[in-house]
Amino acid sequence: MIGNPAARVKLVEYLSLTCPHCAAFSAEAMGPLQRDYIAKGTVSLEIRHAVRDPLDFVASLLLRCEVPNTYLGSIEALFATQDDWFYRAQEGTSTPEFEALAPDRKMGAIIKAAGFDGFFAKRGLSTKAQAACSASKAGQDQLARMASNSWDRDKIPGTPLILVNGVRKEEVKEWGQLEPLLKAALQ
């Protein structure tokens, strides 16, 4: 939960860090959403990770280990550089050497291949903390449950998916579609 927990408007976004539509939505919406609504305490934002693939899982897991006040900025930075780290990860994990790794070693290989080690180190998550985070069975299980809830329980059709005060807004894919709904909910 980001922002005022008592905000009049509760915004939920189901997202995937490897979703290009989510990256485009973030680039367009996060600035005005934070500045004009979250910072003023009128809207809170809850992020629900709808993990789609192993790369998304690793990025989301590391993101959730960060200090809470850097979380949203890191999501924005990951989305802004999505093409770069996604390409590097695809190159580094589509090799016979990667496939031969034991499952517990693949997560570290994904971190290195994508450049997440440097990305998160610059944001205060040391290499040691990254290793502990990615190895945390509790963290892995919590993220897997969140993803399962998104796809299986909540039956989301894809990402991004927006809820405004608990009501699904499947048509919302752009800031120009979301802002009028926020304004209406605040009246």
OpenMM code with the backbone's topology and positions (N, CA, C; nanometers):
from openmm import Vec3, app, unit

residues = "MET ILE GLY ASN PRO ALA ALA ARG VAL LYS LEU VAL GLU TYR LEU SER LEU THR CYS PRO HIS CYS ALA ALA PHE SER ALA GLU ALA MET GLY PRO LEU GLN ARG ASP TYR ILE ALA LYS GLY THR VAL SER LEU GLU ILE ARG HIS ALA VAL ARG ASP PRO LEU ASP PHE VAL ALA SER LEU LEU LEU ARG CYS GLU VAL PRO ASN THR TYR LEU GLY SER ILE GLU ALA LEU PHE ALA THR GLN ASP ASP TRP PHE TYR ARG ALA GLN GLU GLY THR SER THR PRO GLU PHE GLU ALA LEU ALA PRO ASP ARG LYS MET GLY ALA ILE ILE LYS ALA ALA GLY PHE ASP GLY PHE PHE ALA LYS ARG GLY LEU SER THR LYS ALA GLN ALA ALA CYS SER ALA SER LYS ALA GLY GLN ASP GLN LEU ALA ARG MET ALA SER ASN SER TRP ASP ARG ASP LYS ILE PRO GLY THR PRO LEU ILE LEU VAL ASN GLY VAL ARG LYS GLU GLU VAL LYS GLU TRP GLY GLN LEU GLU PRO LEU LEU LYS ALA ALA LEU GLN".split()
positions = [
    Vec3(0.0855, -0.1180, 0.0000),
    Vec3(0.0000, 0.0000, 0.0000),
    Vec3(0.0895, 0.1236, 0.0000),
    Vec3(0.0627, 0.2126, -0.0924),
    Vec3(0.1401, 0.3352, -0.1055),
    Vec3(0.0443, 0.4509, -0.0853),
    Vec3(0.0827, 0.5414, 0.0037),
    Vec3(-0.0008, 0.6586, 0.0287),
    Vec3(-0.0841, 0.6437, 0.1536),
    Vec3(-0.1827, 0.7269, 0.1648),
    Vec3(-0.2700, 0.7371, 0.2810),
    Vec3(-0.3637, 0.6158, 0.2877),
    Vec3(-0.3501, 0.5313, 0.3913),
    Vec3(-0.4395, 0.4157, 0.4011),
    Vec3(-0.5866, 0.4547, 0.4202),
    Vec3(-0.6112, 0.5781, 0.4638),
    Vec3(-0.7488, 0.6249, 0.4829),
    Vec3(-0.7968, 0.7088, 0.3644),
    Vec3(-0.7273, 0.7035, 0.2532),
    Vec3(-0.7665, 0.7813, 0.1355),
    Vec3(-0.9073, 0.7429, 0.0912),
    Vec3(-0.9794, 0.8399, 0.0377),
    Vec3(-1.1162, 0.8147, -0.0096),
    Vec3(-1.1199, 0.7194, -0.1275),
    Vec3(-1.0173, 0.7236, -0.2096),
    Vec3(-1.0133, 0.6367, -0.3272),
    Vec3(-0.9004, 0.5361, -0.3096),
    Vec3(-0.9384, 0.4103, -0.3195),
    Vec3(-0.8422, 0.2995, -0.3102),
    Vec3(-0.8200, 0.2461, -0.4514),
    Vec3(-0.6996, 0.2655, -0.5006),
    Vec3(-0.6625, 0.2219, -0.6342),
    Vec3(-0.5772, 0.0967, -0.6213),
    Vec3(-0.6087, -0.0040, -0.6986),
    Vec3(-0.5306, -0.1279, -0.7026),
    Vec3(-0.4844, -0.1468, -0.8460),
    Vec3(-0.3561, -0.1815, -0.8601),
    Vec3(-0.3052, -0.2154, -0.9922),
    Vec3(-0.2425, -0.3531, -0.9874),
    Vec3(-0.2939, -0.4424, -1.0710),
    Vec3(-0.2300, -0.5703, -1.0947),
    Vec3(-0.1284, -0.5438, -1.2054),
    Vec3(-0.0036, -0.5788, -1.1816),
    Vec3(0.0977, -0.5530, -1.2824),
    Vec3(0.1968, -0.6668, -1.2914),
    Vec3(0.2659, -0.6689, -1.4023),
    Vec3(0.3758, -0.7614, -1.4255),
    Vec3(0.4931, -0.6779, -1.4717),
    Vec3(0.6097, -0.7008, -1.4128),
    Vec3(0.7270, -0.6223, -1.4488),
    Vec3(0.7788, -0.6531, -1.5886),
    Vec3(0.7356, -0.7631, -1.6486),
    Vec3(0.7763, -0.7938, -1.7853),
    Vec3(0.6671, -0.7596, -1.8873),
    Vec3(0.5649, -0.6928, -1.8448),
    Vec3(0.4533, -0.6537, -1.9319),
    Vec3(0.4823, -0.5172, -1.9950),
    Vec3(0.4948, -0.5112, -2.1281),
    Vec3(0.5209, -0.3817, -2.1922),
    Vec3(0.4052, -0.2825, -2.1771),
    Vec3(0.2827, -0.3316, -2.1678),
    Vec3(0.1679, -0.2424, -2.1482),
    Vec3(0.1733, -0.1790, -2.0092),
    Vec3(0.2198, -0.2559, -1.9109),
    Vec3(0.2356, -0.2022, -1.7752),
    Vec3(0.3434, -0.0943, -1.7734),
    Vec3(0.4517, -0.1169, -1.8471),
    Vec3(0.5600, -0.0178, -1.8541),
    Vec3(0.5092, 0.1115, -1.9167),
    Vec3(0.4314, 0.1004, -2.0233),
    Vec3(0.3766, 0.2194, -2.0886),
    Vec3(0.2802, 0.2920, -1.9953),
    Vec3(0.1959, 0.2163, -1.9264),
    Vec3(0.1013, 0.2762, -1.8316),
    Vec3(0.1755, 0.3478, -1.7194),
    Vec3(0.2807, 0.2856, -1.6666),
    Vec3(0.3597, 0.3460, -1.5598),
    Vec3(0.4239, 0.4763, -1.6053),
    Vec3(0.4819, 0.4758, -1.7251),
    Vec3(0.5483, 0.5951, -1.7764),
    Vec3(0.4510, 0.7117, -1.7885),
    Vec3(0.3296, 0.6819, -1.8251),
    Vec3(0.2291, 0.7856, -1.8474),
    Vec3(0.1588, 0.8284, -1.7178),
    Vec3(0.1315, 0.7331, -1.6290),
    Vec3(0.0416, 0.7593, -1.5162),
    Vec3(0.1102, 0.7892, -1.3832),
    Vec3(0.2252, 0.7325, -1.3571),
    Vec3(0.2801, 0.7422, -1.2215),
    Vec3(0.3136, 0.8838, -1.1779),
    Vec3(0.3665, 0.9654, -1.2670),
    Vec3(0.3986, 1.1037, -1.2290),
    Vec3(0.2768, 1.1797, -1.1807),
    Vec3(0.1742, 1.1934, -1.2645),
    Vec3(0.0562, 1.2677, -1.2194),
    Vec3(-0.0200, 1.1975, -1.1062),
    Vec3(-0.0205, 1.0654, -1.1061),
    Vec3(-0.0891, 0.9936, -0.9992),
    Vec3(-0.0239, 1.0233, -0.8641),
    Vec3(0.1078, 1.0162, -0.8601),
    Vec3(0.1778, 1.0455, -0.7344),
    Vec3(0.1621, 1.1915, -0.6937),
    Vec3(0.1869, 1.2820, -0.7871),
    Vec3(0.1873, 1.4256, -0.7588),
    Vec3(0.0483, 1.4784, -0.7228),
    Vec3(-0.0514, 1.4413, -0.8009),
    Vec3(-0.1826, 1.5035, -0.7875),
    Vec3(-0.2806, 1.4288, -0.6975),
    Vec3(-0.2491, 1.3048, -0.6641),
    Vec3(-0.3461, 1.2261, -0.5876),
    Vec3(-0.2845, 1.1572, -0.4649),
    Vec3(-0.1801, 1.0778, -0.4859),
    Vec3(-0.1209, 1.0060, -0.3726),
    Vec3(-0.0579, 1.1036, -0.2734),
    Vec3(0.0217, 1.1997, -0.3221),
    Vec3(0.0889, 1.2965, -0.2340),
    Vec3(-0.0103, 1.3825, -0.1570),
    Vec3(-0.1271, 1.4043, -0.2135),
    Vec3(-0.2297, 1.4854, -0.1471),
    Vec3(-0.3154, 1.4030, -0.0506),
    Vec3(-0.2930, 1.2705, -0.0489),
    Vec3(-0.3649, 1.1855, 0.0450),
    Vec3(-0.5045, 1.1464, 0.0026),
    Vec3(-0.5420, 1.1783, -0.1202),
    Vec3(-0.6788, 1.1479, -0.1639),
    Vec3(-0.6923, 1.0092, -0.2270),
    Vec3(-0.5791, 0.9535, -0.2752),
    Vec3(-0.5792, 0.8218, -0.3389),
    Vec3(-0.4659, 0.7399, -0.2807),
    Vec3(-0.4941, 0.6147, -0.2489),
    Vec3(-0.3878, 0.5207, -0.2111),
    Vec3(-0.3720, 0.4215, -0.3256),
    Vec3(-0.2547, 0.3636, -0.3344),
    Vec3(-0.2251, 0.2693, -0.4412),
    Vec3(-0.1740, 0.1393, -0.3815),
    Vec3(-0.2371, 0.0312, -0.4201),
    Vec3(-0.1913, -0.1017, -0.3817),
    Vec3(-0.1441, -0.1721, -0.5081),
    Vec3(-0.0221, -0.2241, -0.5021),
    Vec3(0.0345, -0.2977, -0.6148),
    Vec3(0.0171, -0.4463, -0.5872),
    Vec3(-0.0355, -0.5175, -0.6849),
    Vec3(-0.0463, -0.6627, -0.6772),
    Vec3(0.0338, -0.7221, -0.7931),
    Vec3(0.1345, -0.7979, -0.7590),
    Vec3(0.2210, -0.8576, -0.8605),
    Vec3(0.1524, -0.9790, -0.9231),
    Vec3(0.1226, -0.9674, -1.0511),
    Vec3(0.0646, -1.0778, -1.1287),
    Vec3(0.1788, -1.1360, -1.2118),
    Vec3(0.2617, -1.2134, -1.1465),
    Vec3(0.3841, -1.2667, -1.2061),
    Vec3(0.3513, -1.3559, -1.3246),
    Vec3(0.4241, -1.3332, -1.4362),
    Vec3(0.3972, -1.4055, -1.5602),
    Vec3(0.5070, -1.5031, -1.5993),
    Vec3(0.6279, -1.4843, -1.5485),
    Vec3(0.7402, -1.5655, -1.5952),
    Vec3(0.8529, -1.5595, -1.4919),
    Vec3(0.9567, -1.6440, -1.5069),
    Vec3(1.0657, -1.6459, -1.4079),
    Vec3(1.1382, -1.5121, -1.3922),
    Vec3(1.1576, -1.4387, -1.4999),
    Vec3(1.2239, -1.3092, -1.4920),
    Vec3(1.1401, -1.2120, -1.4090),
    Vec3(1.0113, -1.2100, -1.4334),
    Vec3(0.9181, -1.1277, -1.3568),
    Vec3(0.9221, -1.1686, -1.2093),
    Vec3(0.9265, -1.2989, -1.1832),
    Vec3(0.9295, -1.3484, -1.0454),
    Vec3(1.0527, -1.2966, -0.9721),
    Vec3(1.1694, -1.3079, -1.0348),
    Vec3(1.2942, -1.2647, -0.9700),
    Vec3(1.2926, -1.1138, -0.9465),
    Vec3(1.2539, -1.0357, -1.0472),
    Vec3(1.2494, -0.8903, -1.0314),
    Vec3(1.1512, -0.8498, -0.9215),
    Vec3(1.0350, -0.9126, -0.9194),
    Vec3(0.9336, -0.8806, -0.8183),
    Vec3(0.9804, -0.9194, -0.6792),
    Vec3(1.0473, -1.0325, -0.6691),
    Vec3(1.0978, -1.0785, -0.5398),
    Vec3(1.1992, -0.9793, -0.4843),
    Vec3(1.2949, -0.9377, -0.5669),
    Vec3(1.3954, -0.8407, -0.5219),
    Vec3(1.3310, -0.7069, -0.4880),
    Vec3(1.2379, -0.6647, -0.5686),
    Vec3(1.1681, -0.5387, -0.5457),
    Vec3(1.0993, -0.5386, -0.4095),
    Vec3(1.0395, -0.6488, -0.3734),
    Vec3(0.9669, -0.6575, -0.2471),
    Vec3(1.0603, -0.6630, -0.1264),
    Vec3(1.1912, -0.6791, -0.1493),
    Vec3(1.2884, -0.6788, -0.0392),
    Vec3(1.3487, -0.5415, -0.0152),
    Vec3(1.3166, -0.4471, -0.0996),
    Vec3(1.3694, -0.3124, -0.0837),
    Vec3(1.3050, -0.2413, 0.0350),
    Vec3(1.3664, -0.1308, 0.0713),
    Vec3(1.3096, -0.0434, 0.1733),
    Vec3(1.1777, 0.0113, 0.1183),
    Vec3(1.0701, 0.0094, 0.1961),
    Vec3(0.9393, 0.0484, 0.1433),
    Vec3(0.9344, 0.1838, 0.0725),
    Vec3(1.0093, 0.2840, 0.1198),
    Vec3(0.9973, 0.4158, 0.0568),
    Vec3(1.0665, 0.4242, -0.0792),
    Vec3(1.1385, 0.3202, -0.1213),
    Vec3(1.2012, 0.3202, -0.2540),
    Vec3(1.1251, 0.2326, -0.3528),
    Vec3(1.0255, 0.1612, -0.3040),
    Vec3(0.9533, 0.0609, -0.3832),
    Vec3(0.8930, 0.1172, -0.5119),
    Vec3(0.8148, 0.2220, -0.5033),
    Vec3(0.7472, 0.2752, -0.6211),
    Vec3(0.8474, 0.3336, -0.7200),
    Vec3(0.9481, 0.4018, -0.6707),
    Vec3(1.0514, 0.4555, -0.7589),
    Vec3(1.1255, 0.3454, -0.8320),
    Vec3(1.1465, 0.2347, -0.7655),
    Vec3(1.2145, 0.1222, -0.8299),
    Vec3(1.1261, 0.0558, -0.9349),
    Vec3(0.9969, 0.0470, -0.9085),
    Vec3(0.9056, -0.0055, -1.0112),
    Vec3(0.9138, 0.0825, -1.1357),
    Vec3(0.9084, 0.2128, -1.1147),
    Vec3(0.9156, 0.3051, -1.2277),
    Vec3(1.0479, 0.2899, -1.3033),
    Vec3(1.1577, 0.2761, -1.2304),
    Vec3(1.2892, 0.2613, -1.2938),
    Vec3(1.2992, 0.1287, -1.3693),
    Vec3(1.2432, 0.0223, -1.3123),
    Vec3(1.2425, -0.1059, -1.3829),
    Vec3(1.1602, -0.0968, -1.5112),
    Vec3(1.0449, -0.0347, -1.5040),
    Vec3(0.9632, -0.0192, -1.6241),
    Vec3(1.0344, 0.0679, -1.7283),
    Vec3(1.1011, 0.1744, -1.6832),
    Vec3(1.1685, 0.2653, -1.7765),
    Vec3(1.2835, 0.1974, -1.8500),
    Vec3(1.3425, 0.0959, -1.7887),
    Vec3(1.4572, 0.0253, -1.8490),
    Vec3(1.4204, -0.1175, -1.8889),
    Vec3(1.2920, -0.1460, -1.8963),
    Vec3(1.2441, -0.2825, -1.9207),
    Vec3(1.3044, -0.3461, -2.0455),
    Vec3(1.3089, -0.2738, -2.1551),
    Vec3(1.3634, -0.3308, -2.2791),
    Vec3(1.5068, -0.3786, -2.2599),
    Vec3(1.5874, -0.2989, -2.1902),
    Vec3(1.7288, -0.3326, -2.1705),
    Vec3(1.7469, -0.4585, -2.0874),
    Vec3(1.6873, -0.4616, -1.9670),
    Vec3(1.7123, -0.5775, -1.8803),
    Vec3(1.6406, -0.7018, -1.9313),
    Vec3(1.5280, -0.6838, -1.9966),
    Vec3(1.4580, -0.7989, -2.0520),
    Vec3(1.5434, -0.8642, -2.1613),
    Vec3(1.5999, -0.7831, -2.2500),
    Vec3(1.6841, -0.8350, -2.3576),
    Vec3(1.8078, -0.9051, -2.3003),
    Vec3(1.8756, -0.8397, -2.2046),
    Vec3(1.9952, -0.9005, -2.1434),
    Vec3(1.9606, -1.0340, -2.0774),
    Vec3(1.8492, -1.0377, -2.0094),
    Vec3(1.8099, -1.1620, -1.9415),
    Vec3(1.7786, -1.2711, -2.0425),
    Vec3(1.7095, -1.2356, -2.1499),
    Vec3(1.6768, -1.3350, -2.2525),
    Vec3(1.8047, -1.3915, -2.3136),
    Vec3(1.9008, -1.3043, -2.3426),
    Vec3(2.0285, -1.3477, -2.3993),
    Vec3(2.1033, -1.4402, -2.3022),
    Vec3(2.1042, -1.4028, -2.1749),
    Vec3(2.1811, -1.4768, -2.0756),
    Vec3(2.1170, -1.6054, -2.0265),
    Vec3(1.9873, -1.6202, -2.0502),
    Vec3(1.9197, -1.7398, -1.9980),
    Vec3(1.8757, -1.8353, -2.1084),
    Vec3(1.9030, -1.8014, -2.2316),
    Vec3(1.8644, -1.8923, -2.3408),
    Vec3(1.9876, -1.9681, -2.3918),
    Vec3(2.0616, -2.0206, -2.2953),
    Vec3(2.1832, -2.0961, -2.3281),
    Vec3(2.1745, -2.2357, -2.2677),
    Vec3(2.2471, -2.3312, -2.3223),
    Vec3(2.2515, -2.4650, -2.2619),
    Vec3(2.3097, -2.4625, -2.1205),
    Vec3(2.4026, -2.3691, -2.0958),
    Vec3(2.4625, -2.3580, -1.9621),
    Vec3(2.3576, -2.3198, -1.8584),
    Vec3(2.2704, -2.2260, -1.8939),
    Vec3(2.1644, -2.1853, -1.8022),
    Vec3(2.0700, -2.3021, -1.7762),
    Vec3(2.0296, -2.3694, -1.8814),
    Vec3(1.9368, -2.4820, -1.8686),
    Vec3(1.9951, -2.5941, -1.7825),
    Vec3(2.1268, -2.6072, -1.7814),
    Vec3(2.1913, -2.7137, -1.7042),
    Vec3(2.2021, -2.6815, -1.5557),
    Vec3(2.1786, -2.5556, -1.5183),
    Vec3(2.1891, -2.5167, -1.3778),
    Vec3(2.0812, -2.5833, -1.2933),
    Vec3(2.1157, -2.6102, -1.1694),
    Vec3(2.0168, -2.6586, -1.0728),
    Vec3(1.9140, -2.5472, -1.0503),
    Vec3(1.7892, -2.5838, -1.0211),
    Vec3(1.6846, -2.4817, -1.0036),
    Vec3(1.7218, -2.3711, -0.9039),
    Vec3(1.7884, -2.4061, -0.7950),
    Vec3(1.8234, -2.3045, -0.6953),
    Vec3(1.9325, -2.2096, -0.7447),
    Vec3(2.0061, -2.2433, -0.8484),
    Vec3(2.1106, -2.1572, -0.9032),
    Vec3(2.0586, -2.0692, -1.0171),
    Vec3(1.9443, -2.1062, -1.0724),
    Vec3(1.8906, -2.0295, -1.1848),
    Vec3(1.8500, -1.8880, -1.1437),
    Vec3(1.8007, -1.8722, -1.0224),
    Vec3(1.7586, -1.7403, -0.9791),
    Vec3(1.8780, -1.6445, -0.9767),
    Vec3(1.9907, -1.6894, -0.9233),
    Vec3(2.1114, -1.6060, -0.9229),
    Vec3(2.1596, -1.5750, -1.0630),
    Vec3(2.1470, -1.6712, -1.1530),
    Vec3(2.1878, -1.6499, -1.2921),
    Vec3(2.0977, -1.5464, -1.3597),
    Vec3(1.9700, -1.5486, -1.3286),
    Vec3(1.8773, -1.4489, -1.3833),
    Vec3(1.9128, -1.3106, -1.3300),
    Vec3(1.9437, -1.3014, -1.2013),
    Vec3(1.9813, -1.1733, -1.1405),
    Vec3(2.1011, -1.1139, -1.2134),
    Vec3(2.2019, -1.1956, -1.2364),
    Vec3(2.3231, -1.1495, -1.3059),
    Vec3(2.2934, -1.1147, -1.4512),
    Vec3(2.2256, -1.2051, -1.5219),
    Vec3(2.2014, -1.1847, -1.6650),
    Vec3(2.1227, -1.0565, -1.6911),
    Vec3(2.0228, -1.0289, -1.6098),
    Vec3(1.9388, -0.9104, -1.6291),
    Vec3(2.0077, -0.7827, -1.5818),
    Vec3(2.1104, -0.7974, -1.4992),
    Vec3(2.1746, -0.6801, -1.4407),
    Vec3(2.1035, -0.6308, -1.3157),
    Vec3(2.0172, -0.7154, -1.2596),
    Vec3(1.9457, -0.6763, -1.1385),
    Vec3(2.0413, -0.6564, -1.0209),
    Vec3(2.1536, -0.7285, -1.0207),
    Vec3(2.2491, -0.7132, -0.9113),
    Vec3(2.2940, -0.5678, -0.9001),
    Vec3(2.3326, -0.5065, -1.0122),
    Vec3(2.3744, -0.3670, -1.0114),
    Vec3(2.2582, -0.2713, -0.9888),
    Vec3(2.1454, -0.3002, -1.0517),
    Vec3(2.0269, -0.2152, -1.0379),
    Vec3(1.9872, -0.2024, -0.8911),
    Vec3(1.9732, -0.3145, -0.8222),
    Vec3(1.9273, -0.3103, -0.6838),
    Vec3(2.0373, -0.2668, -0.5879),
    Vec3(2.1644, -0.2927, -0.6206),
    Vec3(2.2746, -0.2453, -0.5364),
    Vec3(2.2757, -0.0927, -0.5329),
    Vec3(2.2495, -0.0285, -0.6470),
    Vec3(2.2439, 0.1178, -0.6527),
    Vec3(2.1298, 0.1726, -0.5677),
    Vec3(2.0323, 0.0903, -0.5386),
    Vec3(1.9171, 0.1336, -0.4588),
    Vec3(1.9267, 0.0863, -0.3139),
    Vec3(2.0452, 0.0371, -0.2759),
    Vec3(2.0699, 0.0046, -0.1358),
    Vec3(2.0524, -0.1410, -0.0974),
    Vec3(2.0240, -0.2279, -0.1926),
    Vec3(2.0081, -0.3702, -0.1626),
    Vec3(2.1388, -0.4391, -0.2018),
    Vec3(2.2215, -0.4678, -0.1031),
    Vec3(2.3536, -0.5243, -0.1280),
    Vec3(2.3437, -0.6613, -0.1948),
    Vec3(2.4540, -0.7045, -0.2512),
    Vec3(2.4587, -0.8364, -0.3151),
    Vec3(2.4225, -0.9454, -0.2147),
    Vec3(2.4708, -0.9301, -0.0931),
    Vec3(2.4397, -1.0278, 0.0127),
    Vec3(2.2891, -1.0264, 0.0434),
    Vec3(2.2320, -0.9077, 0.0520),
    Vec3(2.0881, -0.8961, 0.0794),
    Vec3(2.0067, -0.9510, -0.0380),
    Vec3(2.0539, -0.9302, -0.1607),
    Vec3(1.9858, -0.9851, -0.2772),
    Vec3(1.9848, -1.1378, -0.2733),
    Vec3(2.0989, -1.1955, -0.2356),
    Vec3(2.1082, -1.3414, -0.2277),
    Vec3(2.0139, -1.3952, -0.1206),
    Vec3(2.0110, -1.3286, -0.0051),
    Vec3(1.9221, -1.3719, 0.1028),
    Vec3(1.7762, -1.3564, 0.0616),
    Vec3(1.7456, -1.2459, -0.0043),
    Vec3(1.6086, -1.2197, -0.0489),
    Vec3(1.5634, -1.3252, -0.1492),
    Vec3(1.6464, -1.3501, -0.2485),
    Vec3(1.6064, -1.4448, -0.3526),
    Vec3(1.6004, -1.5882, -0.3011),
    Vec3(1.6718, -1.6169, -0.1927),
    Vec3(1.6706, -1.7512, -0.1353),
    Vec3(1.5605, -1.7701, -0.0310),
    Vec3(1.4932, -1.6626, 0.0057),
    Vec3(1.3912, -1.6684, 0.1106),
    Vec3(1.2698, -1.7487, 0.0651),
    Vec3(1.2507, -1.8625, 0.1247),
    Vec3(1.1354, -1.9471, 0.0926),
    Vec3(1.0050, -1.8753, 0.1281),
    Vec3(1.0050, -1.8024, 0.2395),
    Vec3(0.8846, -1.7286, 0.2800),
    Vec3(0.8507, -1.6215, 0.1771),
    Vec3(0.9514, -1.5478, 0.1300),
    Vec3(0.9281, -1.4452, 0.0291),
    Vec3(0.8816, -1.5045, -0.1025),
    Vec3(0.9432, -1.6151, -0.1424),
    Vec3(0.9033, -1.6835, -0.2655),
    Vec3(0.7589, -1.7326, -0.2557),
    Vec3(0.7257, -1.7923, -0.1418),
    Vec3(0.5897, -1.8447, -0.1234),
    Vec3(0.4854, -1.7325, -0.1233),
    Vec3(0.5184, -1.6200, -0.0586),
    Vec3(0.4253, -1.5073, -0.0539),
    Vec3(0.4003, -1.4517, -0.1941),
    Vec3(0.5065, -1.4368, -0.2724),
    Vec3(0.4924, -1.3857, -0.4082),
    Vec3(0.4167, -1.4854, -0.4968),
    Vec3(0.4443, -1.6127, -0.4807),
    Vec3(0.3729, -1.7153, -0.5578),
    Vec3(0.2234, -1.7143, -0.5241),
    Vec3(0.1911, -1.6958, -0.3946),
    Vec3(0.0496, -1.6866, -0.3542),
    Vec3(-0.0170, -1.5634, -0.4159),
    Vec3(0.0544, -1.4504, -0.4146),
    Vec3(0.0002, -1.3278, -0.4729),
    Vec3(-0.0288, -1.3489, -0.6216),
    Vec3(0.0649, -1.4103, -0.6919),
    Vec3(0.0460, -1.4358, -0.8347),
    Vec3(-0.0699, -1.5321, -0.8577),
    Vec3(-0.0754, -1.6361, -0.7780),
    Vec3(-0.1840, -1.7330, -0.7908),
    Vec3(-0.3190, -1.6668, -0.7629),
    Vec3(-0.3233, -1.5828, -0.6607),
    Vec3(-0.4475, -1.5106, -0.6310),
    Vec3(-0.4895, -1.4228, -0.7483),
    Vec3(-0.3926, -1.3574, -0.8097),
    Vec3(-0.4227, -1.2689, -0.9221),
    Vec3(-0.4858, -1.3463, -1.0370),
    Vec3(-0.4204, -1.4543, -1.0762),
    Vec3(-0.4648, -1.5276, -1.1953),
    Vec3(-0.5786, -1.6254, -1.1664),
    Vec3(-0.5697, -1.6987, -1.0569),
    Vec3(-0.6659, -1.8062, -1.0297),
    Vec3(-0.7881, -1.7592, -0.9506),
    Vec3(-0.7644, -1.6916, -0.8390),
    Vec3(-0.8762, -1.6473, -0.7554),
    Vec3(-0.9477, -1.5274, -0.8158),
    Vec3(-0.8686, -1.4236, -0.8539),
    Vec3(-0.9276, -1.2994, -0.9029),
    Vec3(-0.9580, -1.3036, -1.0525),
    Vec3(-0.9058, -1.4044, -1.1193),
    Vec3(-0.9328, -1.4262, -1.2623),
    Vec3(-0.9072, -1.3008, -1.3465),
    Vec3(-0.7919, -1.2381, -1.3241),
    Vec3(-0.7627, -1.1203, -1.4053),
    Vec3(-0.7380, -1.1638, -1.5494),
    Vec3(-0.7790, -1.0805, -1.6459),
    Vec3(-0.7617, -1.1174, -1.7863),
    Vec3(-0.6213, -1.0883, -1.8389),
    Vec3(-0.5471, -1.0062, -1.7684),
    Vec3(-0.4139, -0.9669, -1.8107),
    Vec3(-0.3694, -0.8463, -1.7307),
    Vec3(-0.2533, -0.7937, -1.7665),
    Vec3(-0.1994, -0.6779, -1.6961),
    Vec3(-0.1761, -0.5656, -1.7957),
    Vec3(-0.1878, -0.4421, -1.7520),
    Vec3(-0.2315, -0.4005, -1.6189),
    Vec3(-0.3833, -0.4150, -1.6038),
    Vec3(-0.4247, -0.4362, -1.4812),
    Vec3(-0.5669, -0.4337, -1.4481),
    Vec3(-0.5830, -0.3389, -1.3303),
    Vec3(-0.6785, -0.2495, -1.3409),
    Vec3(-0.7022, -0.1458, -1.2410),
    Vec3(-0.8340, -0.1721, -1.1692),
    Vec3(-0.8332, -0.1496, -1.0373),
    Vec3(-0.9555, -0.1471, -0.9575),
    Vec3(-0.9645, -0.0102, -0.8922),
    Vec3(-1.0806, 0.0498, -0.8951),
    Vec3(-1.1058, 0.1761, -0.8271),
    Vec3(-1.2123, 0.1478, -0.7230),
    Vec3(-1.1741, 0.1614, -0.5960),
    Vec3(-1.2638, 0.1313, -0.4839),
    Vec3(-1.3279, -0.0062, -0.4997),
    Vec3(-1.2465, -0.1033, -0.5381),
    Vec3(-1.2898, -0.2422, -0.5464),
    Vec3(-1.3606, -0.2812, -0.6750),
    Vec3(-1.3818, -0.1857, -0.7662),
    Vec3(-1.4520, -0.2135, -0.8913),
    Vec3(-1.3504, -0.2256, -1.0046),
    Vec3(-1.3561, -0.3402, -1.0737),
    Vec3(-1.2650, -0.3628, -1.1861),
    Vec3(-1.2926, -0.2660, -1.2990),
    Vec3(-1.1842, -0.2155, -1.3549),
    Vec3(-1.1918, -0.1223, -1.4680),
    Vec3(-1.1045, -0.1793, -1.5798),
    Vec3(-1.1527, -0.2867, -1.6404),
    Vec3(-1.0738, -0.3584, -1.7404),
    Vec3(-1.0436, -0.2747, -1.8638),
    Vec3(-1.1243, -0.1724, -1.8882),
    Vec3(-1.1018, -0.0884, -2.0057),
    Vec3(-0.9874, 0.0111, -1.9855),
    Vec3(-0.9428, 0.0315, -1.8629),
    Vec3(-0.8407, 0.1325, -1.8342),
    Vec3(-0.7027, 0.0792, -1.8694),
    Vec3(-0.6408, 0.1431, -1.9675),
    Vec3(-0.5051, 0.1074, -2.0100),
    Vec3(-0.4172, 0.2308, -2.0229),
    Vec3(-0.4760, 0.3498, -2.0022),
    Vec3(-0.4040, 0.4762, -2.0172),
    Vec3(-0.4449, 0.5725, -1.9061),
    Vec3(-0.3562, 0.6691, -1.8775),
    Vec3(-0.3840, 0.7696, -1.7759),
    Vec3(-0.5092, 0.8495, -1.8117),
    Vec3(-0.5282, 0.8793, -1.9381),
    Vec3(-0.6454, 0.9542, -1.9811),
    Vec3(-0.7762, 0.8824, -1.9525),
    Vec3(-0.7719, 0.7520, -1.9354),
    Vec3(-0.8909, 0.6748, -1.8992),
    Vec3(-0.9062, 0.6650, -1.7476),
    Vec3(-0.7938, 0.6668, -1.6757),
    Vec3(-0.7994, 0.6509, -1.5298),
    Vec3(-0.8329, 0.7810, -1.4580),
    Vec3(-0.7729, 0.8902, -1.4976),
    Vec3(-0.7910, 1.0140, -1.4218),
    Vec3(-0.9374, 1.0568, -1.4094),
    Vec3(-1.0183, 1.0492, -1.5139),
    Vec3(-1.1603, 1.0855, -1.4958),
    Vec3(-1.2307, 0.9965, -1.3925),
    Vec3(-1.1908, 0.8698, -1.3851),
    Vec3(-1.2515, 0.7808, -1.2854),
    Vec3(-1.2112, 0.8209, -1.1439),
    Vec3(-1.0866, 0.8627, -1.1273),
    Vec3(-1.0410, 0.9100, -0.9959),
    Vec3(-1.1152, 1.0366, -0.9565),
    Vec3(-1.1255, 1.1297, -1.0501),
    Vec3(-1.1968, 1.2554, -1.0212),
    Vec3(-1.3422, 1.2284, -0.9840),
    Vec3(-1.4075, 1.1404, -1.0549),
    Vec3(-1.5477, 1.1066, -1.0258),
    Vec3(-1.5605, 1.0415, -0.8880),
    Vec3(-1.4671, 0.9549, -0.8545),
    Vec3(-1.4726, 0.8859, -0.7248),
    Vec3(-1.4458, 0.9821, -0.6086),
    Vec3(-1.3773, 1.0900, -0.6351),
    Vec3(-1.3465, 1.1883, -0.5302),
    Vec3(-1.4593, 1.2875, -0.5078),
    Vec3(-1.5584, 1.2901, -0.5945),
    Vec3(-1.6687, 1.3871, -0.5790),
    Vec3(-1.7749, 1.3351, -0.4851),
] * unit.nanometer
topology = app.Topology()
chain = topology.addChain("A")
for resn in residues:
    res = topology.addResidue(resn, chain)
    for name in ("N", "CA", "C"):
        topology.addAtom(name, app.Element.getBySymbol(name[0]), res)
